[in-house]
Each structure stands twice: as structure tokens, then as C-alpha cells.
Amino acid sequence: MGETPNSNQVDESLLLHDRSDQVDKTSESADAKENNVIVTELSAEAKLRVEVLQSLIGPCDRKTYGIKLKQAAEKLGKTVRTVQRLVKKYQEQGLSGVTEAERSDKGGYRIDDGWQDFIVKTYKEGNKDGRKMTPAQVAIRVQVRAGQLGLEKYPCHMTVYRLLNPIIERKEQKQKVRNIGWRGSRVSHQTRDGQTLDVHHSNHVWQCDHTKLDVMLVDQYGETLARPWFTKITDSYSRCIMGIHLGFDAPSSLVVALAMRHAMLRKQYSSEYKLHCEWGTCGVPENLFTDGGKDFRSEHLKQIGFQLGFECHLRDRPPEGGIEERGFGTINTDFLSGFYGYLGSNIQERPEQACITLRELNLLIVRYIIDNYNQRIDARSGDQTRFQRWEAGLPALPSLIEERQLDICLMKKTRRSIYKGGYVSFENIMYRGDYLAAYAGESVLLRYDPRDISTVFVYRQDSGKEVLLSQAHAIDLETEQISLEEAKAASRKIRSAGKQLSNKSILAEVQDRDTFLKQKKKTHKERKKEEQAQVHSVKPFPTKELVETVEETSQPQKRRPRVFNYEQLRKDYDD
């Protein structure tokens, strides 16, 4: 065996002992490798170091060892002398000699007691009385607290996790329940311009998309209409539905704006909806994440985002919208599948006749979202409903928004004139508003919510800006609620009934009118001849064809001469 050129004079007995151990381990399994003795808990760097050192321990001549030593030094990025020291430590101490030493302050935290108390107290308070709060949500509150105190340095989210992990582990051991949970991983969205949106908290990123629901609807008179369009806005952090829009209008920026308005405002529903829970979501998002449809690329939506303070982003790829698509699938299969008029994939199982109106569907789908969908357990947390996760994930309470701030999200109709007395006509309904009489004769803009058009908002165009003049209320409908679709259905019904009742008289009037006009076109001489012909009928001059026709018809019947009694006639006349 060649002599090992180790400047530290490595003990040959240790080298041979280590080599014999490896031979024994190799003999246990013919296919086993020398690195099988490496502990799996080692880091990648430590594993590489041990592998290189083991290759140097094998017997070889001086020249070969020198080449291996230089190669090992280059591979580890260290000097030859340092590698020689590592070989000696590995032979003397084993794995502990070449692994990193643990920190002397392991288990401690380099943050003051005030922050530790705040983090622990926030986490415990957030998990009382049936509420659930994750360490990520505690980290958000640490950032808010630092902002309130004006501090630039505060515990990062990893410090919060390390501080709370022992508490979570003790709780899990006490309950003797293994709970994998949702440990710190976040949803991330890739935008079309190469930006990455890491979702940190509720109302950070909202998603919006449209679909045609698989159900046929009828109007309030039972006439079949079409499948409705459904627009849904979802919070990426909690998967909670924030707002919706249901109607027959095709996707557009106006429809998106209405859905955004519904999502941002506080929602209040009457007893007609029979709700057990509340739809407590509201606020303004920081980002809106959508596909590349032209309704989402419109200047109108960008203007709304600029005015309300959120940015619009487009998806990089279709799979980025999986949250929205999965929600649509759940609504179609879990909610609509039992409806009359449902258009499922199996034609044989489709109901024969639709019987649900848009208003009825709106009542049902609102309750489904509030009492069912948003109350389901979120799959990532495992112990929070979607609404609980949204509520716990808020960095601060959402600010209240006045409805007038969101008028830009309402539907708009132009070219409406104000009549004398302050009246405005829209969809065959007459409206009257305060202070509108002074603007009689002017053209104005009407903004309205299609779910309730009993009230419209009248705007005046002034220097490129819309100035609110007044609200206008439907006459005789001040206490009622009527949707745009109901108003259109009523108009169609009136037109249809009018055609059925007056169609006969209308046709008769048109026919008589046309006859009269034709008579007026004739000259005086032509009219006089027609009048005389009606009083004295003129026999036609017998033509050759007429004579032949008379002879032919009279030939079969020969006329017999009539004989009179002269004496009898004289007596009769003399008497």
C-alpha cells in the first residue's frame, strides 16, 4: 500500500479502521454505496463535504493522492491545507467533525419582550370563541402595529412563525390530533407583464370572471327567455365570493363595474331572502386579477380602478384563473342541477320546461352563497370557513364607502331629455326628481342599477365631467322595487296584448283608407261614369261570341208556340 502524503501524519490505524467499517457495510448489501452511511438530516453542503472526504481516505500512492487532494479542494472551494484538516477531523470525530456547529443561542429570539407578548397575545385572542387565526394572519397584524407606532423595523413573518410554532405544536400534542394545516405557503399569480402577485391577506387580490349558467329562465308571465349571465368576484386569499351580478346582459365593462360595486358595498337583504348568516364582505381591493377579455381591458374599468384606488392585472395563462372556474363548476353542479330548466350534459335528464324567473334565481343564489358556499371549510386551512378566513385575514377593518362614490359603476343611458315640471322618461316609466324643473329641455345622463330601477340618478355633462343633479323616483312606484328585466317584460306584455286586441280593427281601417285614396286619384268624368253605371245598368252589345254562346245553350230546349182562345179573351176584356 502506498504511503499517504498527509502533512499532519494521519494515524494509519484510524484510516484502516474506517476503511474496514466501510467494507463491512458494503458486505451487507452488494448494491449499497459508500455514501449510504451519510445521515439524511445533513444539508446538501455537508453531504458533499463528507462524500469528498471519503474519497480521500482510500489507499493510493502519493502521486494519485496529490491529484485527488487538489480536485477535492477545487470541488469544495477551499485550500488544500483546509481539506487536509477536514480529513483529520472526519477521521477523529466522524460526522460531527465536518458539520456546522449549532448556534449557542438556538431556541432564543432576537426581538424584545414587547413584540413577543404582542404576537402571542394576538394569536391566542384570534383563536378564542370559535374564531380561527393563522400565523400568517398574525404577521399581517404585526405589520399594521408597526405602522401605527411608526417603526421601520419589526419582526418578519418567519420570526412570527418560529415564535408561534412551539405553541401550535404543544396544542397539537395536547389534542393528540395530527393536523397538517396550511403552513405559510401562499397563492401567487403571474401577470401578463411578468409581475408576480403574492397574495398576503384578504382584499389583496380579487378575481373576476363571467359564465353562462346552465339553466333556462322565464319572464314574470311564463315566457321562456334565455340562459342568464353570471359574473362573480372572488377573494384569492380566502376563496370567499365578494360580489356577483346576475342578468341577461352580455359581459362588458359595465357588467364588471356593477359586480365590483356589489362587492365593495356593505350588503343588506330583506327577510324575503330567509338568510341565516350575513354576507359581511366589503371593501376595496388592492389588485384586480382577470383574463384578457376586452371588457377587462377597457378604459372604463381602468378609470374605475384609478378613481377607487386599485390596479388591474391580466392573467399570464388560462390556468391562473382556476379559482374562478372551480367556483363556477360548483355552482352549476351543486346548486343548479336540481332546478327545472337545468341544461346538464345528459339530454335525457333535462327537465322539459323552465319555470324560474330571474328574480327568483337571484333570491336563491344569494342565499346559497351566503348560507352555503361562503360557510364551507377552506381546504387549505382545514379549520376556517371561507368567510372566517376572509375576516381573519384582514390587515385592518375595511373602510366604509358611500354609494355616491360608486356611481361610476352604475349602468348609463344617454340622450334623455328633461320635460317641463322635472320629469324624465325611461323604459316606459315616468320619473320625477327634485330640482330638475330648472333644467327642462336639457339632455342628461341617467345612471341606474338594473336590479332596481325605481330610482335613477340624473347627471349633467359639464366640461367633460358628470355632475349629479338629482335622484329621480318612478311615479306611483316610490315604495316598490322593480328590476329592468321586469319592466321590459311588462312592456312586451302590453305590446303583445295590444296587438291581439286591435289587430282586426287596424287592418280594416288601413284597407278602407287605401280604397278612399284610390278613389280620390280618379278624374271627375271617371267617377261620374261609375255613378251612372251603378244607377242604370247598361246591357252589353251582343258580340259574335255571346250570340254563339246563347245559341248553344238554347238548342237543347225548343220553344213551342202558344195558342190563345179568341172568344174567351173577348168575353174577359168586355166584362
Backbone torsions as a table, in degrees:
resi	resn	phi	psi	omega
1	MET	NA	135.7	179.8
2	GLY	-69.4	156.0	-179.1
3	GLU	-82.8	133.6	-178.3
4	THR	-79.7	124.1	-177.1
5	PRO	-83.7	64.2	178.6
6	ASN	-96.7	121.1	-177.8
7	SER	-64.8	-22.5	179.8
8	ASN	-91.2	5.5	178.6
9	GLN	54.4	66.8	-179.9
10	VAL	-60.5	135.9	-179.1
11	ASP	-63.2	120.2	-175.3
12	GLU	-68.2	-29.5	-179.4
13	SER	-67.2	-38.6	177.1
14	LEU	-65.4	-40.5	180.0
15	LEU	-62.0	-46.1	-179.4
16	LEU	-66.8	-35.1	179.3
17	HIS	-65.5	-43.4	178.3
18	ASP	-64.2	-39.4	-179.9
19	ARG	-66.1	-37.3	179.6
20	SER	-67.7	-34.6	176.8
21	ASP	-63.2	-42.2	179.8
22	GLN	-65.5	-36.6	178.5
23	VAL	-65.7	-38.9	178.1
24	ASP	-63.3	-43.8	-179.6
25	LYS	-65.2	-37.6	-179.9
26	THR	-67.4	-33.9	-179.3
27	SER	-67.6	-22.2	179.1
28	GLU	-68.5	-30.5	179.1
29	SER	-146.8	124.9	-175.7
30	ALA	-67.1	-29.1	-177.0
31	ASP	-89.4	-7.9	-175.7
32	ALA	-70.3	149.3	178.8
33	LYS	-106.4	164.4	-177.5
34	GLU	-66.3	-30.9	-177.9
35	ASN	-77.5	1.9	175.8
36	ASN	-66.6	-18.4	-179.6
37	VAL	-80.7	-6.0	-178.5
38	ILE	-74.5	134.2	179.5
39	VAL	-69.8	134.2	-174.6
40	THR	-70.3	-19.3	-179.5
41	GLU	-74.6	-9.0	-178.9
42	LEU	-67.4	150.7	175.7
43	SER	-73.0	167.9	-179.6
44	ALA	-61.8	-37.1	179.3
45	GLU	-67.0	-41.4	179.2
46	ALA	-67.0	-38.0	178.1
47	LYS	-62.3	-42.8	178.6
48	LEU	-62.8	-40.8	-178.8
49	ARG	-63.7	-45.0	-179.8
50	VAL	-65.6	-40.2	179.9
51	GLU	-61.4	-42.7	179.9
52	VAL	-67.4	-42.0	-179.0
53	LEU	-66.0	-37.3	178.6
54	GLN	-64.4	-33.4	178.4
55	SER	-69.2	-20.5	179.9
56	LEU	-86.9	-16.5	-174.6
57	ILE	-79.5	-25.1	-178.2
58	GLY	-60.9	147.9	-179.1
59	PRO	-68.4	138.5	177.0
60	CYS	-165.0	171.9	179.3
61	ASP	-79.5	173.6	-173.9
62	ARG	-64.1	-42.8	-176.7
63	LYS	-65.4	-44.7	179.9
64	THR	-64.9	-39.3	179.8
65	TYR	-63.7	-39.5	178.9
66	GLY	-61.7	-39.8	178.0
67	ILE	-65.4	-44.3	178.6
68	LYS	-62.2	-37.9	-178.3
69	LEU	-64.9	-43.4	178.2
70	LYS	-64.8	-40.9	178.2
71	GLN	-63.8	-38.4	178.3
72	ALA	-66.2	-39.5	179.6
73	ALA	-63.7	-41.8	178.0
74	GLU	-67.0	-38.6	-178.3
75	LYS	-68.0	-36.6	-179.7
76	LEU	-90.3	-9.9	-179.3
77	GLY	72.2	32.5	-178.5
78	LYS	-129.4	171.1	177.7
79	THR	-78.5	163.7	179.1
80	VAL	-62.6	-40.0	-180.0
81	ARG	-62.4	-40.7	179.5
82	THR	-64.8	-39.1	179.2
83	VAL	-64.5	-39.0	178.5
84	GLN	-62.8	-39.2	178.4
85	ARG	-65.9	-39.7	-179.9
86	LEU	-64.5	-37.0	178.4
87	VAL	-62.9	-42.0	179.9
88	LYS	-65.5	-44.6	180.0
89	LYS	-64.2	-38.3	179.4
90	TYR	-64.6	-38.2	180.0
91	GLN	-71.6	-30.5	-177.2
92	GLU	-88.0	-40.9	-171.4
93	GLN	-112.5	-8.8	-178.4
94	GLY	77.8	-146.5	-176.7
95	LEU	-64.9	-34.6	-178.2
96	SER	-64.0	-20.5	-179.2
97	GLY	-79.3	-19.2	-176.7
98	VAL	-114.9	-2.4	177.2
99	THR	-91.7	160.7	-179.8
100	GLU	-69.1	139.8	177.7
101	ALA	-75.3	145.0	179.6
102	GLU	-72.4	151.1	178.1
103	ARG	-67.1	144.7	178.7
104	SER	-70.8	-23.6	-179.0
105	ASP	-101.5	24.4	179.9
106	LYS	-63.5	135.6	-177.9
107	GLY	97.1	-13.3	178.5
108	GLY	-97.8	173.2	-177.4
109	TYR	-131.7	132.4	-179.0
110	ARG	-90.2	46.1	173.6
111	ILE	-129.8	154.4	-175.6
112	ASP	-72.9	166.3	-176.6
113	ASP	-64.6	-29.9	-179.7
114	GLY	-62.4	-45.8	178.3
115	TRP	-66.1	-38.8	178.5
116	GLN	-61.2	-44.4	179.2
117	ASP	-63.7	-40.4	-179.3
118	PHE	-64.1	-43.9	-178.1
119	ILE	-64.8	-48.3	-178.1
120	VAL	-65.5	-42.7	-179.3
121	LYS	-65.2	-42.3	179.3
122	THR	-61.6	-42.3	-179.3
123	TYR	-65.9	-43.5	-178.5
124	LYS	-69.1	-39.8	178.4
125	GLU	-67.2	-33.4	-179.6
126	GLY	-74.5	-10.3	179.6
127	ASN	-115.0	27.7	176.7
128	LYS	-105.8	159.3	173.1
129	ASP	55.1	41.2	176.5
130	GLY	80.8	-2.2	178.3
131	ARG	-84.7	157.6	-179.1
132	LYS	-130.3	135.1	177.9
133	MET	-140.7	132.5	-179.3
134	THR	-96.1	163.2	176.8
135	PRO	-58.6	-34.2	177.7
136	ALA	-62.6	-36.7	178.8
137	GLN	-71.9	-31.1	174.8
138	VAL	-66.8	-39.9	179.2
139	ALA	-61.1	-35.5	177.2
140	ILE	-64.0	-40.9	179.6
141	ARG	-68.8	-28.2	174.0
142	VAL	-64.9	-41.9	177.7
143	GLN	-63.3	-41.3	179.0
144	VAL	-63.9	-43.0	179.7
145	ARG	-62.6	-41.0	178.4
146	ALA	-64.4	-37.9	177.5
147	GLY	-65.5	-36.5	177.9
148	GLN	-66.9	-35.1	-178.7
149	LEU	-87.3	-6.7	-179.5
150	GLY	73.2	29.1	-178.2
151	LEU	-97.0	134.6	177.1
152	GLU	-87.2	-28.9	179.5
153	LYS	-106.6	130.5	179.0
154	TYR	-154.2	164.0	-178.2
155	PRO	-60.5	131.3	178.0
156	CYS	-76.3	173.7	-175.6
157	HIS	-66.2	-31.7	178.9
158	MET	-68.2	-35.4	176.1
159	THR	-65.4	-39.8	177.4
160	VAL	-62.7	-42.1	179.0
161	TYR	-62.2	-45.7	-178.8
162	ARG	-63.6	-34.5	-179.2
163	LEU	-72.5	-35.8	-176.3
164	LEU	-90.2	-18.7	-178.1
165	ASN	-57.3	-44.8	177.7
166	PRO	-60.2	-37.4	179.4
167	ILE	-65.7	-43.3	179.9
168	ILE	-65.0	-41.4	-179.5
169	GLU	-65.9	-41.3	177.5
170	ARG	-63.4	-37.9	178.5
171	LYS	-65.2	-41.6	179.7
172	GLU	-67.5	-39.1	177.7
173	GLN	-66.0	-36.6	179.6
174	LYS	-66.5	-40.3	179.3
175	GLN	-80.3	-12.9	-179.4
176	LYS	54.3	40.2	178.8
177	VAL	-126.3	128.9	177.5
178	ARG	-85.4	118.2	-177.1
179	ASN	-129.1	108.8	-178.8
180	ILE	-67.7	-46.7	174.8
181	GLY	69.2	-170.2	-179.1
182	TRP	-114.4	97.1	-168.2
183	ARG	-101.7	83.0	166.4
184	GLY	79.7	-17.5	-179.9
185	SER	-70.7	142.2	-175.3
186	ARG	-121.0	155.8	173.8
187	VAL	-77.7	139.3	177.3
188	SER	-131.1	138.7	-178.6
189	HIS	-116.3	135.3	176.8
190	GLN	-99.1	123.7	-178.0
191	THR	-91.0	166.2	-177.2
192	ARG	-67.6	-27.4	-179.8
193	ASP	-90.4	14.5	176.2
194	GLY	87.7	3.6	-179.2
195	GLN	-85.4	147.5	177.5
196	THR	-108.8	123.8	178.1
197	LEU	-101.7	103.7	175.3
198	ASP	-87.6	118.7	-175.8
199	VAL	-81.5	117.2	-175.7
200	HIS	-104.7	-29.6	-173.4
201	HIS	-157.5	175.8	179.3
202	SER	-66.9	147.8	-178.2
203	ASN	63.3	15.6	175.9
204	HIS	-80.2	-47.2	178.8
205	VAL	-134.7	126.3	172.4
206	TRP	-109.9	147.8	174.6
207	GLN	-116.5	150.5	-178.7
208	CYS	-141.2	140.1	177.6
209	ASP	-160.1	167.1	-178.8
210	HIS	-120.7	157.9	169.7
211	THR	-157.1	156.2	172.1
212	LYS	-92.3	120.5	-178.4
213	LEU	-68.9	147.0	-177.0
214	ASP	-84.4	58.4	178.9
215	VAL	-153.1	140.5	176.2
216	MET	-92.8	141.2	-179.1
217	LEU	-117.4	162.2	176.7
218	VAL	-123.1	164.6	174.8
219	ASP	-85.7	-176.1	-174.6
220	GLN	-70.3	-8.5	178.0
221	TYR	-106.3	6.4	176.0
222	GLY	91.0	3.5	179.6
223	GLU	-81.4	132.0	-178.3
224	THR	-67.0	134.0	-178.2
225	LEU	-108.5	-89.3	-176.3
226	ALA	-168.0	-178.5	173.2
227	ARG	-78.9	138.0	-179.3
228	PRO	-84.5	154.6	172.2
229	TRP	-89.6	138.6	-178.6
230	PHE	-124.8	120.8	177.8
231	THR	-109.4	129.5	-173.6
232	LYS	-128.6	139.0	175.7
233	ILE	-118.6	126.0	-174.4
234	THR	-123.8	140.5	174.5
235	ASP	-82.9	122.6	-175.9
236	SER	-64.8	-32.7	-175.9
237	TYR	-69.6	-42.9	-172.9
238	SER	-109.9	-10.1	-173.3
239	ARG	62.1	21.5	-179.3
240	CYS	-87.4	134.9	177.0
241	ILE	-74.4	123.3	-174.9
242	MET	-92.4	-35.7	-177.6
243	GLY	-167.7	162.0	-177.0
244	ILE	-142.0	167.8	167.1
245	HIS	-145.1	130.5	-177.4
246	LEU	-124.7	126.2	-179.8
247	GLY	-178.6	-174.8	-179.8
248	PHE	-100.2	0.2	179.0
249	ASP	-73.2	134.8	177.7
250	ALA	-66.6	156.0	-179.3
251	PRO	-55.2	133.5	178.6
252	SER	-159.2	171.9	178.1
253	SER	-64.3	-29.7	177.7
254	LEU	-67.3	-39.5	177.7
255	VAL	-66.3	-42.2	176.8
256	VAL	-60.7	-41.1	-179.9
257	ALA	-63.4	-40.2	177.9
258	LEU	-64.5	-41.1	177.4
259	ALA	-64.9	-39.5	177.6
260	MET	-64.2	-40.0	178.7
261	ARG	-61.9	-44.1	179.0
262	HIS	-64.0	-37.5	-179.0
263	ALA	-70.4	-34.9	-174.1
264	MET	-82.7	-28.3	-178.2
265	LEU	-82.2	156.7	171.0
266	ARG	-71.0	138.1	-172.2
267	LYS	-104.7	129.0	177.9
268	GLN	-129.1	131.3	-177.4
269	TYR	-128.3	147.9	-178.1
270	SER	-78.5	176.3	179.1
271	SER	-66.5	-13.6	179.2
272	GLU	-61.8	-26.7	-178.5
273	TYR	-81.7	-16.0	176.7
274	LYS	56.1	50.4	-175.6
275	LEU	-85.3	145.3	173.2
276	HIS	-101.8	-24.1	179.7
277	CYS	-121.6	-178.0	178.8
278	GLU	-117.5	146.3	173.7
279	TRP	-91.9	81.8	-170.1
280	GLY	-85.5	5.4	-177.6
281	THR	-76.7	144.3	178.3
282	CYS	-168.7	-173.9	177.5
283	GLY	107.6	-179.4	-179.7
284	VAL	-116.3	131.1	-179.9
285	PRO	-75.7	164.3	172.8
286	GLU	-88.4	-29.8	-178.5
287	ASN	-142.0	145.3	173.9
288	LEU	-117.5	120.6	-172.8
289	PHE	-113.0	116.6	-172.8
290	THR	-139.4	175.2	173.7
291	ASP	-80.1	-174.2	-173.3
292	GLY	-94.3	23.2	178.0
293	GLY	-62.1	154.3	-176.6
294	LYS	-66.6	-23.9	176.9
295	ASP	-67.6	-27.3	178.2
296	PHE	-91.3	-12.2	177.9
297	ARG	-99.3	6.5	-173.7
298	SER	-73.9	153.7	176.7
299	GLU	-67.6	-29.8	179.0
300	HIS	-60.4	-45.6	-179.9
301	LEU	-68.5	-36.9	176.7
302	LYS	-63.9	-38.1	178.3
303	GLN	-65.3	-40.0	177.5
304	ILE	-63.0	-43.9	178.4
305	GLY	-61.8	-40.4	179.0
306	PHE	-65.5	-41.2	-177.3
307	GLN	-71.4	-35.9	-176.1
308	LEU	-97.1	-12.2	172.7
309	GLY	93.5	35.7	173.6
310	PHE	-132.2	158.0	-178.5
311	GLU	-103.4	145.5	179.1
312	CYS	-102.5	130.7	179.8
313	HIS	-128.4	146.1	178.2
314	LEU	-105.2	146.2	-179.5
315	ARG	-68.4	144.7	175.8
316	ASP	-74.3	-41.1	-178.4
317	ARG	-139.4	155.8	178.9
318	PRO	-57.0	-37.9	179.7
319	PRO	-59.9	-16.9	179.0
320	GLU	-66.1	-16.2	179.7
321	GLY	-98.4	25.8	-177.3
322	GLY	-61.7	-32.1	-179.8
323	ILE	-62.5	-44.1	-180.0
324	GLU	-69.4	-44.7	-177.2
325	GLU	-63.9	-38.4	179.0
326	ARG	-65.2	-37.7	177.4
327	GLY	-64.5	-40.2	177.0
328	PHE	-62.4	-41.7	179.1
329	GLY	-62.2	-40.1	178.7
330	THR	-64.0	-42.4	-178.7
331	ILE	-65.9	-41.7	-178.5
332	ASN	-67.6	-43.0	-174.7
333	THR	-86.8	-39.6	-174.8
334	ASP	-87.0	-29.8	-173.8
335	PHE	-104.2	-47.4	-172.0
336	LEU	-88.5	-13.4	-170.4
337	SER	-63.7	-22.8	-179.9
338	GLY	-97.4	7.7	-176.4
339	PHE	-83.3	147.5	167.0
340	TYR	-68.4	130.7	-176.1
341	GLY	94.0	6.2	179.8
342	TYR	-70.1	133.3	-177.9
343	LEU	-105.7	75.6	179.1
344	GLY	-78.3	-179.7	-179.3
345	SER	-73.6	-26.9	-179.8
346	ASN	-91.4	111.8	-175.7
347	ILE	-65.5	-34.2	-177.0
348	GLN	-66.9	-24.9	-178.6
349	GLU	-95.2	2.1	-179.6
350	ARG	-74.1	135.2	174.3
351	PRO	-62.3	150.7	-175.4
352	GLU	-76.6	-32.0	-171.7
353	GLN	-138.6	136.4	175.4
354	ALA	-84.7	149.4	-178.0
355	CYS	-148.4	10.7	-176.2
356	ILE	-106.1	133.5	178.2
357	THR	-89.9	167.3	179.0
358	LEU	-63.0	-39.5	179.5
359	ARG	-64.4	-43.3	178.7
360	GLU	-64.4	-40.6	178.1
361	LEU	-64.7	-37.6	178.3
362	ASN	-63.4	-42.3	177.5
363	LEU	-60.0	-43.8	-176.4
364	LEU	-71.5	-41.2	-176.2
365	ILE	-73.6	-31.2	175.5
366	VAL	-64.8	-44.2	178.8
367	ARG	-66.6	-37.6	179.0
368	TYR	-61.2	-43.9	-178.7
369	ILE	-66.8	-44.2	-175.5
370	ILE	-73.0	-51.0	-172.1
371	ASP	-89.6	-11.9	-175.1
372	ASN	-124.3	-67.8	-170.9
373	TYR	-61.8	-52.2	-177.4
374	ASN	-72.1	-12.2	179.9
375	GLN	-98.0	5.0	178.0
376	ARG	-81.9	152.1	-178.9
377	ILE	-67.4	134.2	176.8
378	ASP	-74.2	131.1	-172.5
379	ALA	-65.6	-27.1	-176.7
380	ARG	-80.1	-40.0	179.9
381	SER	-83.7	-37.9	177.7
382	GLY	81.1	-15.4	-178.3
383	ASP	-136.2	14.2	177.3
384	GLN	-129.3	138.5	170.9
385	THR	-74.7	167.6	179.5
386	ARG	-60.3	-41.2	-179.9
387	PHE	-69.6	-39.9	177.7
388	GLN	-62.5	-38.9	179.1
389	ARG	-66.8	-40.8	176.7
390	TRP	-62.0	-44.9	-177.6
391	GLU	-64.9	-43.0	-179.3
392	ALA	-73.5	-24.3	-178.3
393	GLY	-85.4	3.5	179.3
394	LEU	-76.0	126.5	175.3
395	PRO	-68.5	-25.8	177.5
396	ALA	-159.6	163.9	179.2
397	LEU	-63.9	133.1	179.2
398	PRO	-65.3	140.2	-179.3
399	SER	-72.9	147.3	179.2
400	LEU	-75.4	138.2	-178.9
401	ILE	-116.1	130.2	177.0
402	GLU	-74.8	145.2	-178.5
403	GLU	-60.8	-35.3	-178.7
404	ARG	-66.1	-23.7	175.4
405	GLN	-69.5	-19.6	-176.7
406	LEU	-107.4	16.1	177.9
407	ASP	-64.1	-23.0	178.2
408	ILE	-65.6	-18.1	179.4
409	CYS	-88.6	-5.3	-178.2
410	LEU	-79.6	160.2	174.4
411	MET	-67.3	152.5	-174.8
412	LYS	-129.3	136.4	173.2
413	LYS	-124.7	135.8	-178.6
414	THR	-111.1	178.1	176.7
415	ARG	56.5	51.2	171.2
416	ARG	-113.5	133.4	-177.9
417	SER	-103.1	146.2	177.0
418	ILE	-89.2	125.4	179.4
419	TYR	-84.7	166.9	178.3
420	LYS	-61.0	132.2	-177.3
421	GLY	96.7	-1.7	177.3
422	GLY	86.7	31.9	-178.8
423	TYR	-101.8	148.9	177.1
424	VAL	-136.7	138.3	179.8
425	SER	-107.0	134.9	178.8
426	PHE	-153.7	124.8	179.7
427	GLU	53.7	45.1	178.3
428	ASN	62.0	20.1	176.8
429	ILE	-118.7	135.2	-179.9
430	MET	-95.5	130.9	-179.4
431	TYR	-116.4	153.8	174.7
432	ARG	-138.1	133.5	-179.1
433	GLY	-128.2	151.0	176.5
434	ASP	-67.1	145.4	175.9
435	TYR	68.8	5.4	-179.7
436	LEU	-84.8	-19.5	-178.2
437	ALA	-60.5	-29.6	-179.0
438	ALA	-72.0	-15.0	-178.3
439	TYR	-108.7	24.1	-178.4
440	ALA	-58.6	134.8	179.5
441	GLY	92.1	-12.6	-178.6
442	GLU	-86.6	152.6	174.7
443	SER	-87.3	135.8	-175.7
444	VAL	-133.2	170.0	174.6
445	LEU	-104.9	139.5	176.4
446	LEU	-112.7	129.0	172.8
447	ARG	-114.8	141.6	-173.9
448	TYR	-155.9	161.7	173.3
449	ASP	-101.0	117.7	-176.0
450	PRO	-62.4	-17.3	178.4
451	ARG	-76.6	-18.8	178.5
452	ASP	-155.2	101.9	-178.8
453	ILE	-102.5	18.9	175.2
454	SER	-67.6	-17.9	176.3
455	THR	-132.6	132.3	175.2
456	VAL	-124.4	159.7	-179.2
457	PHE	-113.3	125.4	-173.5
458	VAL	-99.3	123.2	-179.9
459	TYR	-118.6	152.3	177.4
460	ARG	-117.3	134.3	178.8
461	GLN	-81.0	121.0	-176.3
462	ASP	-140.9	109.5	177.5
463	SER	55.7	44.1	178.4
464	GLY	79.0	2.6	179.1
465	LYS	-119.4	153.1	177.2
466	GLU	-99.2	122.4	-178.1
467	VAL	-110.5	125.8	-179.3
468	LEU	-70.9	124.3	177.2
469	LEU	-92.4	-50.2	-176.3
470	SER	-173.6	166.4	168.4
471	GLN	-90.6	143.1	177.5
472	ALA	-121.1	131.1	-176.5
473	HIS	-108.0	142.1	179.1
474	ALA	-65.7	130.2	-178.8
475	ILE	-68.1	133.5	-178.9
476	ASP	69.9	6.3	177.4
477	LEU	-127.4	26.0	-175.8
478	GLU	-62.4	-33.0	-178.0
479	THR	-103.4	5.0	-178.1
480	GLU	-104.1	167.3	175.0
481	GLN	-127.3	123.2	-178.3
482	ILE	-135.0	132.6	179.7
483	SER	-88.1	167.0	179.3
484	LEU	-64.3	-39.8	179.8
485	GLU	-66.5	-36.7	177.2
486	GLU	-65.4	-39.3	178.6
487	ALA	-66.1	-40.7	178.4
488	LYS	-67.0	-38.8	178.7
489	ALA	-64.3	-39.5	178.0
490	ALA	-64.6	-39.6	178.5
491	SER	-65.1	-41.7	177.7
492	ARG	-63.0	-39.0	-180.0
493	LYS	-64.7	-42.3	-179.8
494	ILE	-65.6	-42.2	179.2
495	ARG	-64.8	-41.9	-179.9
496	SER	-64.9	-43.7	178.8
497	ALA	-64.7	-39.0	179.3
498	GLY	-64.5	-38.1	177.8
499	LYS	-66.2	-39.6	-178.3
500	GLN	-68.5	-35.9	-175.2
501	LEU	-80.5	-37.4	-170.8
502	SER	-111.0	8.2	-175.1
503	ASN	-64.4	-41.7	-177.3
504	LYS	-65.4	-45.7	-178.8
505	SER	-67.6	-34.6	179.3
506	ILE	-64.8	-44.2	-179.9
507	LEU	-64.7	-39.3	179.0
508	ALA	-64.1	-41.4	-179.4
509	GLU	-64.5	-42.2	179.8
510	VAL	-64.5	-40.9	179.8
511	GLN	-64.0	-45.2	178.8
512	ASP	-64.8	-36.0	-179.4
513	ARG	-66.9	-42.3	179.3
514	ASP	-64.4	-38.6	178.2
515	THR	-63.4	-42.5	179.3
516	PHE	-61.9	-42.7	-178.6
517	LEU	-67.2	-34.3	176.7
518	LYS	-65.9	-38.0	177.6
519	GLN	-64.9	-37.5	-178.0
520	LYS	-68.1	-23.3	-178.5
521	LYS	-72.8	-24.8	-175.2
522	LYS	-74.8	154.5	-179.9
523	THR	-77.9	168.6	-179.8
524	HIS	-64.0	-39.2	-179.1
525	LYS	-65.1	-41.1	178.6
526	GLU	-65.3	-39.7	-179.9
527	ARG	-67.2	-36.5	-178.9
528	LYS	-67.3	-39.7	177.0
529	LYS	-62.9	-41.2	-179.6
530	GLU	-64.4	-39.4	179.6
531	GLU	-66.1	-41.5	179.0
532	GLN	-66.6	-37.4	179.5
533	ALA	-63.9	-33.7	178.7
534	GLN	-71.3	-31.7	-178.9
535	VAL	-82.7	-49.8	-179.6
536	HIS	-115.8	110.7	-179.7
537	SER	-76.9	127.7	-177.7
538	VAL	-97.5	126.5	178.0
539	LYS	-74.4	137.8	-179.0
540	PRO	-70.5	145.8	178.0
541	PHE	-66.4	133.6	-175.6
542	PRO	-72.0	114.8	177.6
543	THR	-86.7	172.2	-180.0
544	LYS	-62.6	-41.8	180.0
545	GLU	-64.6	-38.2	-179.7
546	LEU	-67.4	-40.7	-180.0
547	VAL	-63.8	-44.2	179.0
548	GLU	-61.3	-37.8	179.8
549	THR	-65.9	-40.4	-179.7
550	VAL	-67.1	-41.3	-179.7
551	GLU	-64.5	-40.3	-179.9
552	GLU	-64.0	-41.5	-178.2
553	THR	-73.1	-24.4	-176.3
554	SER	-94.7	-10.0	-178.5
555	GLN	-62.6	-45.7	-177.4
556	PRO	-60.4	-27.7	-176.2
557	GLN	-109.3	102.8	178.6
558	LYS	-86.1	132.0	-176.1
559	ARG	-82.1	132.0	178.1
560	ARG	-94.3	142.7	178.7
561	PRO	-67.8	147.5	-178.9
562	ARG	-100.6	131.4	-176.8
563	VAL	-107.4	126.4	179.6
564	PHE	-107.4	149.2	176.2
565	ASN	-91.4	111.0	-174.9
566	TYR	-66.5	-44.2	-178.8
567	GLU	-60.7	-40.4	-178.5
568	GLN	-68.6	-40.7	178.9
569	LEU	-62.5	-38.4	-179.4
570	ARG	-67.4	-41.4	177.3
571	LYS	-61.6	-40.2	-177.2
572	ASP	-66.5	-44.9	-177.0
573	TYR	-75.1	-31.5	179.3
574	ASP	-68.6	-36.4	179.2
575	ASP	-67.4	NA	NA
